[in-house]
């Protein structure tokens, strides 16, 4: 594979930036740039950087040998001053020496292809970088260090034993099935279903912790949506007037609420109108409601029956001016700040269920969730087939497919693992 180069730190000016090179020719490239031999492995060394025999910077050069680097290849990190001119010059000189610009995620891709990390650990690198809360960082870091792989390995080991037992009773055993075999198999399948279901349900919490959440404020004109938006986001971004239809587009602001990263969105007032601009604003508001994690509705439950109660907080605003009529979750005054702490607590409770039990298997990507959802369907199918006595062959086939989907999340189960489990049930001299 060709040698790749890229800046590993964010673009822009900074005190220090890191340029990475990975591949078989990194030594030759760095010798051309530094006009010195490459330092010993894992020995950071201060060297001058040259362009046409003229020094343009000094940098710390760190060399990692093949097999002992992040990518599994020879890798060099250049810690230079964070001036974009310097960074671009290093990259240009590397390209002139035969390197190629790395594609997005290519360093981690090579790490996976070279067996340094599993596919779930590669995904954890991304979720760790983008995590929006302290707990999200910890969950991602745990999976990066193999927690997801270890947790799934336990489940897969039990699944392999069950599949092996099925194979043994189907193809080898001359005796009738043990009396407890089917009941024990049903218990195993039900427990497996419970574990997988918990992991899928917890993904919504994980997604909020690692990716953040969207909170949309909706309601009729002049309900105080923009005032509430400004209050929550601690800004004056939204224009506040008594004129209906002032807010036409979706306004948004990023805030941190109780350690959770939120995007607060203010939308157009919901009312009947023929104004084309307002109609477009209404269409955008409805789209935001559909895609939101939480909707704050400045209206009663009776007036907004189409909104999902599980993800909606019904709020009566302006209690400093009038009394509420209808059924609401909370009464506030965004203008005066009355009961705003209670609203913040409600948002947190809606987003993160503190009573929700953390499962053993914690997934952090949509791809992982899709495989677990497929596995769950197959598990339910195996249970149904077992209850309906459709044959152990059918049940074994379902469980093989469950194992295949779990394999797709982490590492592949070798056929020898199943065979070893089958023949381990024989007596020593058989």
Secondary structure, 3 states (H helix, E strand, C coil): CCCEEEECCCCCCEEEEEEEEECCCHHHHHHHHHCCCCCCCCCCEEEEEEECCEEEEEEEEEEECCCCCCCCCCEEEEEEEECHHHHHHHHHHHHHCCCEECCCCHHHHHHHHCCCCCHHHHHHHHHHHHCCCHHHHHHHHHHHCCHHHHHHHHHHHHHHHHHHHHHHHHHCCCCCCCCCHHHHHHHHHHHHHHHHHHHHHHHHHHHHHHHCEEEEEEECCCCCHHHHHHHHHCCCCCCCCCCCCCCCCCEEEEEEECCEEEEEEECCCCCCCCCHHHHHHHHHHHHHHHHCCEEEEECCCCCCCCCCHHHEEEEECCCCCCCCCCCCCEECECCCCECHHHHHHHHHHHHCCCCCCCCCCCCCCHHHHHHHHHHHHHHHHHHHHHHCCCCHHHHHHHHHHHHHHHHHHCCCCCHHHHHHHHHCCCCCCC
